[in-house]
Amino acid sequence: MRLSSHVRIVRHMAFPRVEGATPADRMESFYGPTAHLYDAFRENRLLHGRRDLMEMLPLEPGSRLVDLGGGTGNNLEYLAADRRERCARITVVDVSASMLEVARERIHRNRWRNVEAVHANATDYRPSDGPVDVVVFSYALTMMPDWFAAVDHARSLLRPGGTIAVCDFYVSRKHPADGAVRHAAWRRHVWPAWFSHNNVFLSADHLPYLRERFATVRLDERLGRVPYLGARAPFYLFLGTKPDAKTRPET
Ligand SMILES: C[S@@+](CC[C@H](N)C(=O)[O-])C[C@H]1O[C@@H](n2cnc3c(N)ncnc32)[C@H](O)[C@@H]1O
């Protein structure tokens, strides 16, 4: 990335502009000016664990995958070609038109025939042809004020036994569930304040809610370096399945 792009990104993050009456307006005002620089800055720098998450997805021939808050579609680059091609359909859903424009250029450039980009809110997007096999949230839940509605909606999109895959920043509860990581007090206070300046709202409740709503298949709690700061922020990878309605009633 060129020095001038670094300067633009740092200026954008130091003085973010987030305005508008709807989630779509707010996300567009935030991402619009730098959507074309998004991948170069985030790739391997800030949004850690995305490649690992995509490699963990259980994709079978004919799978239908939805990436909610999928932005520029960058995560699809992390799928091996044969795994991407075996999917019947991959849908990148986002409220930011600028981010989706980059996604559409990517789809066109790569000639991905089974990938589409849809402008919609993660809390109400629904494909017309029934349940899907896999839903992904990659660094998206922390930008969704109604994250609990987005998680519930994702659950309603999945077939029984379908997979939800999430990676995102978070902080632990002061008293996390047995076996879960407990972050020091400074981490639990400093990181939510620091990220909220950029419209990213770290929560101690995302992970417990995911664990409540889905059967945990895999959980990794990690730390990742934050560019320009040198400090490491906590993030997690969560893979869970929607319980079968026979074993647990639908709620
Ligand atoms: C940090 S970016 C992550 C993009 C991508 N998932 C990735 O890992 O690179 C968060 C994305 O979530 C989108 N987003 C935020 N709120 C949304 C909502 N309510 N519905 C759909 N997308 C949303 C933003 O527009 C943005 O593209």
The ligand as an SDF file (V2000), in Angstrom:
LIG
                    3D

 27 29  0  0  0  0  0  0  0  0999 V2000
  -15.4970   -4.4190    9.2540 C   0  0  0  0  0  0  0  0  0  0  0  0
  -16.4480   -4.6870    7.8240 S   0  0  0  0  0  0  0  0  0  0  0  0
  -16.1760   -6.4190    7.5400 C   0  0  0  0  0  0  0  0  0  0  0  0
  -16.3590   -6.7940    6.0960 C   0  0  0  0  0  0  0  0  0  0  0  0
  -16.0230   -8.2600    5.7840 C   0  0  0  0  0  0  0  0  0  0  0  0
  -16.9330   -9.1610    6.4520 N   0  0  0  0  0  0  0  0  0  0  0  0
  -14.5880   -8.5790    6.1180 C   0  0  0  0  0  0  0  0  0  0  0  0
  -14.3350   -9.4490    6.9640 O   0  0  0  0  0  0  0  0  0  0  0  0
  -13.7090   -7.9600    5.4980 O   0  0  0  0  0  0  0  0  0  0  0  0
  -18.1210   -4.6740    8.4170 C   0  0  0  0  0  0  0  0  0  0  0  0
  -19.1290   -4.7280    7.2970 C   0  0  0  0  0  0  0  0  0  0  0  0
  -20.4230   -4.9090    7.8750 O   0  0  0  0  0  0  0  0  0  0  0  0
  -21.3360   -4.1400    7.1150 C   0  0  0  0  0  0  0  0  0  0  0  0
  -22.5420   -3.9250    7.9210 N   0  0  0  0  0  0  0  0  0  0  0  0
  -22.6650   -3.1960    9.0500 C   0  0  0  0  0  0  0  0  0  0  0  0
  -23.9370   -3.2440    9.5010 N   0  0  0  0  0  0  0  0  0  0  0  0
  -24.6320   -4.0270    8.6320 C   0  0  0  0  0  0  0  0  0  0  0  0
  -25.9810   -4.4800    8.5740 C   0  0  0  0  0  0  0  0  0  0  0  0
  -26.8790   -4.1080    9.5010 N   0  0  0  0  0  0  0  0  0  0  0  0
  -26.3450   -5.2910    7.5640 N   0  0  0  0  0  0  0  0  0  0  0  0
  -25.4410   -5.6760    6.6050 C   0  0  0  0  0  0  0  0  0  0  0  0
  -24.1530   -5.2640    6.6120 N   0  0  0  0  0  0  0  0  0  0  0  0
  -23.7390   -4.4570    7.6200 C   0  0  0  0  0  0  0  0  0  0  0  0
  -20.5610   -2.8900    6.8030 C   0  0  0  0  0  0  0  0  0  0  0  0
  -21.1300   -2.1440    5.7350 O   0  0  0  0  0  0  0  0  0  0  0  0
  -19.1980   -3.4620    6.4690 C   0  0  0  0  0  0  0  0  0  0  0  0
  -19.0750   -3.7790    5.1110 O   0  0  0  0  0  0  0  0  0  0  0  0
  1  2  1  0
  2  3  1  0
  2 10  1  0
  3  4  1  0
  4  5  1  0
  5  6  1  0
  5  7  1  0
  7  8  2  0
  7  9  1  0
 10 11  1  0
 11 12  1  0
 11 26  1  0
 12 13  1  0
 13 14  1  0
 13 24  1  0
 14 15  1  0
 14 23  1  0
 15 16  2  0
 16 17  1  0
 17 18  1  0
 17 23  2  0
 18 19  1  0
 18 20  2  0
 20 21  1  0
 21 22  2  0
 22 23  1  0
 24 25  1  0
 24 26  1  0
 26 27  1  0
M  CHG  2   2   1   9  -1
M  END
$$$$
